[in-house]
Amino acid sequence: MAVQQRNEKAGRKSDKNAPSVPQVDASLDKPLDIDAPPTIFSVNLKPEYGTAALNLSADFIKQEQALANKYLFSHPLVILIIIAGSLIYLAPKIVFPIRNTGSIAGWFYQLFQINKKEVLTGLVFTAIGASFLFTLLSRISDSYFKSKISQLVASKGEKTFGINLNDLVARHETEDPVVDNTHIIVYRETPIALISLTPNMTLTTDDNLVMSVTTVGCRRVYVKSGIIEDLIDWAMLYSKTVRKNGKYGESMKLLIDVYSFDNTLKEILKKKGFTYIQSIRVSENRLLGGLFGVKKELWGLQFHFKTEHKD
């Protein structure tokens, strides 16, 4: 079967003396070239897109980190700590009004006027405390997501794309069919989005093909453009092609892992017919997974096909 063709090339090391294929500009810190033709097209994982594929995948992890920080900063526990800290600071300093104003609004106005200095000082104290807390939370998420990027780079993309990108860039394994498992969107001669699949050999049987999404995303500015939906559509169509060529049975499933705080991707998956299957707490970081309840959710889409008569 095409998706299982991983011959002796998989174990071959890169030839350090082999010439490398010139790479398509993979910089993510500068805008697209406005002088380039405004064309958009898609390609598989060709050698010239090896560096871009790795950079985009790392950027998707950084985008998840930004979402994680937003989730942590607005977590009920964090808000409770900030409020509690403010009250503990202000409680011994507050002087309550003695005069009866006859209205609640008037009473609170007097309370503020009497304690104006203490309230302003309390706000400054709260801002400093919140800033310190947010910095601490950022470092917690940073350590987790940096480890994910390190794993991606250390494996030279093989765990994500099923192929050693160093070998790919050095013109090795270019005929390997695994490159077709990756779909890259290029706009103005710059890669802006990609998705990569792999057959889940643990769950796949002769009767049931299971494909897993290993990475999916786009440049941050294109998140709301609908390009993620297009990538999911491609994944569904490509998985059907793999099933047909591999002569599997009547069912097929497409799986994807989603962080519990990534509501945007979950909404897209719902629209595409995916359903929630299960979730597990993030185990690599006890604070994220334990204290803040960050989970990795498994979502899936099941397909059923009519029996195909074989000769």
Summary of the structure (lengths in Angstrom):
residues: 311
radius of gyration: 26.0
end to end distance: 17.8
largest distance: 96.3
contacts: 884
relative contact order: 0.15
helix: 50%
strand: 18%
